[in-house]
Amino acid sequence: MKNVNLKPFVNVTKTYKGILIRKHTTKVRKTN
């Protein structure tokens, strides 16, 4: 039960982290 509830949450956090990393990389590229 716990794994079933946590899986979607983990996916959301992974995608959110990916979006943050993409934004950060684009900012760094713009400054450079």
mmCIF file of the C-alpha atoms, coordinates in Angstrom:
data_MODEL
# 
_entry.id   MODEL 
# 
loop_
_atom_site.group_PDB 
_atom_site.id 
_atom_site.type_symbol 
_atom_site.label_atom_id 
_atom_site.label_alt_id 
_atom_site.label_comp_id 
_atom_site.label_asym_id 
_atom_site.label_entity_id 
_atom_site.label_seq_id 
_atom_site.pdbx_PDB_ins_code 
_atom_site.Cartn_x 
_atom_site.Cartn_y 
_atom_site.Cartn_z 
_atom_site.occupancy 
_atom_site.B_iso_or_equiv 
_atom_site.pdbx_formal_charge 
_atom_site.auth_seq_id 
_atom_site.auth_comp_id 
_atom_site.auth_asym_id 
_atom_site.auth_atom_id 
_atom_site.pdbx_PDB_model_num 
ATOM 1  C CA . MET A 1 1  ? 0.000  0.000  0.000   1.00 0.00 ? 1  MET A CA 1 
ATOM 2  C CA . LYS A 1 2  ? 2.747  2.474  0.927   1.00 0.00 ? 2  LYS A CA 1 
ATOM 3  C CA . ASN A 1 3  ? 4.667  1.882  -2.315  1.00 0.00 ? 3  ASN A CA 1 
ATOM 4  C CA . VAL A 1 4  ? 1.523  2.420  -4.407  1.00 0.00 ? 4  VAL A CA 1 
ATOM 5  C CA . ASN A 1 5  ? 0.894  5.763  -2.680  1.00 0.00 ? 5  ASN A CA 1 
ATOM 6  C CA . LEU A 1 6  ? 4.514  6.921  -2.857  1.00 0.00 ? 6  LEU A CA 1 
ATOM 7  C CA . LYS A 1 7  ? 5.212  6.050  -6.517  1.00 0.00 ? 7  LYS A CA 1 
ATOM 8  C CA . PRO A 1 8  ? 3.205  8.941  -8.069  1.00 0.00 ? 8  PRO A CA 1 
ATOM 9  C CA . PHE A 1 9  ? 4.623  11.352 -5.480  1.00 0.00 ? 9  PHE A CA 1 
ATOM 10 C CA . VAL A 1 10 ? 8.188  10.294 -6.342  1.00 0.00 ? 10 VAL A CA 1 
ATOM 11 C CA . ASN A 1 11 ? 7.447  10.800 -10.051 1.00 0.00 ? 11 ASN A CA 1 
ATOM 12 C CA . VAL A 1 12 ? 6.127  14.314 -9.364  1.00 0.00 ? 12 VAL A CA 1 
ATOM 13 C CA . THR A 1 13 ? 9.200  15.245 -7.313  1.00 0.00 ? 13 THR A CA 1 
ATOM 14 C CA . LYS A 1 14 ? 11.491 13.856 -10.043 1.00 0.00 ? 14 LYS A CA 1 
ATOM 15 C CA . THR A 1 15 ? 9.771  15.903 -12.759 1.00 0.00 ? 15 THR A CA 1 
ATOM 16 C CA . TYR A 1 16 ? 9.768  19.007 -10.508 1.00 0.00 ? 16 TYR A CA 1 
ATOM 17 C CA . LYS A 1 17 ? 13.509 18.599 -9.866  1.00 0.00 ? 17 LYS A CA 1 
ATOM 18 C CA . GLY A 1 18 ? 14.090 18.144 -13.602 1.00 0.00 ? 18 GLY A CA 1 
ATOM 19 C CA . ILE A 1 19 ? 12.205 21.383 -14.342 1.00 0.00 ? 19 ILE A CA 1 
ATOM 20 C CA . LEU A 1 20 ? 14.210 23.253 -11.680 1.00 0.00 ? 20 LEU A CA 1 
ATOM 21 C CA . ILE A 1 21 ? 17.502 21.919 -13.084 1.00 0.00 ? 21 ILE A CA 1 
ATOM 22 C CA . ARG A 1 22 ? 16.462 22.936 -16.623 1.00 0.00 ? 22 ARG A CA 1 
ATOM 23 C CA . LYS A 1 23 ? 15.592 26.460 -15.444 1.00 0.00 ? 23 LYS A CA 1 
ATOM 24 C CA . HIS A 1 24 ? 18.916 26.705 -13.588 1.00 0.00 ? 24 HIS A CA 1 
ATOM 25 C CA . THR A 1 25 ? 20.926 25.528 -16.616 1.00 0.00 ? 25 THR A CA 1 
ATOM 26 C CA . THR A 1 26 ? 19.152 28.011 -18.893 1.00 0.00 ? 26 THR A CA 1 
ATOM 27 C CA . LYS A 1 27 ? 19.903 30.826 -16.418 1.00 0.00 ? 27 LYS A CA 1 
ATOM 28 C CA . VAL A 1 28 ? 23.585 29.838 -16.280 1.00 0.00 ? 28 VAL A CA 1 
ATOM 29 C CA . ARG A 1 29 ? 23.771 29.723 -20.093 1.00 0.00 ? 29 ARG A CA 1 
ATOM 30 C CA . LYS A 1 30 ? 22.197 33.188 -20.357 1.00 0.00 ? 30 LYS A CA 1 
ATOM 31 C CA . THR A 1 31 ? 24.686 34.695 -17.885 1.00 0.00 ? 31 THR A CA 1 
ATOM 32 C CA . ASN A 1 32 ? 27.592 33.068 -19.731 1.00 0.00 ? 32 ASN A CA 1 
# 
